[in-house]
């Protein structure tokens, strides 16, 4: 059983005679047509293109430091305990806190 030709076989190449010598003496490359820089700058600005070139900017304004409240609590106590241990700890804590 044969499949139909897809055009990739040698019979396609046989129809085109290869040129024994490739003569490029008449070839003249055309210079690339580039838009001027002003047109490119307008198009980039319109498309919101971010330039990689640094822009001269004034000195940055220093932001005010956020106020840090000082409560005197500088240590943290995280414990994983049984409920009866929490109850005992709270009993020790109650007279000093005033609840």
ABEGO torsion letter per residue (X at the ends): XBBBBAGABAAAAAABBBBABBBAAABBBBBBBBBBAAAAAAAAAAAGBBBABBBBBBBBBBBBBBBBBBAGBABBBBBBBBAAAAAAAAAAAAAAAGX
